[in-house]
């Protein structure tokens, strides 16, 4: 565990230093959509939102700018931290303006164009619309698009950027949301050691190979390769937090059978995206595996979870060893996704 902590701190420091040292300009090559080998067809189509360096840079600037919140204190990056694969390692639950605390753990942003819905409960079904949820949430950013548009129009920097992109001075919600979709949509993570191993460009230790084999038997029915999610909603058996009273998918569908079901998250970069579960109750991967291996599940646990059965200590260690191969350091250090305001 000590070695893991040292590695995490090293990666974190590297990313922070890169963010402060480099102001990275985006080129046409940087915004080429490259579908990784073995990945399915994306659900989001850029055909109606043609990729361009300037639009990407606008989206990047907006992502890191707290101007999107009511009191200009909270940006998208405040919760979606680059060092954590754009998840949030500081708190179990999301934090917003005025120190308000949300009800769910912050999900990682990666491979977004392959998702069919967003949020833990699937309450949003389009990548372009997704930012509206945190922007308008009274707990998170507590702002409105009309107010954001007024603030952007009052900014000489943004006015000039919009004019450069669109050849006019119109700033509207469609242009704001499409630019954010370009930035988050290109957050593609597909170059971990696992990917290199599959491509014959890297090797696994015996423990990592055993972990992959066990994972495929015990875990892959929900965390399907290569995305490591099947985009389904499942009740993973954790006992509800009575202080939150979060019924998950059931809040969206109003179907009792969907109560306590949550979106199956991708396991890519899971080493960096702790704490785990929709309410951030587990800080370590071993805690997660202990849960799945136990019989202390709620009464409506998904049938696939029941099939996992008890995992031996060796199996748990092997699975964790494999999960660590899903860390994509090239993605974590990709200059395209750094804060453009840091010099």
Secondary structure, DSSP 8 states (H G I E B T S, - for coil): -HHHHHHHHHHHHHHHHHHHH------TGGG-----TT----SS-GGGS---HHHHHHHHHHHT-GGGSTTS---HHHHSBGGGTTB--S-SS-B-GGG-B-SS-----SSGGG-SSBSTT--B--HHHHHHHHHH-TTTT---HHHHHHHHHT-HHHHHHHHHHHSS----HHHHHHHHHHHHHT-----SHHHHHHTTSS---HHHHHHHHHHHHHTTTTS-TTTT--S-EE-------TTT---BTHHHH--GGGTTBEE----TTGGGS-SBSTT--B-SHHHHHHHHHSS---TT--HHHHHH----HHHHHHHHHHHGGG--HHHHT-GGGS-TT--
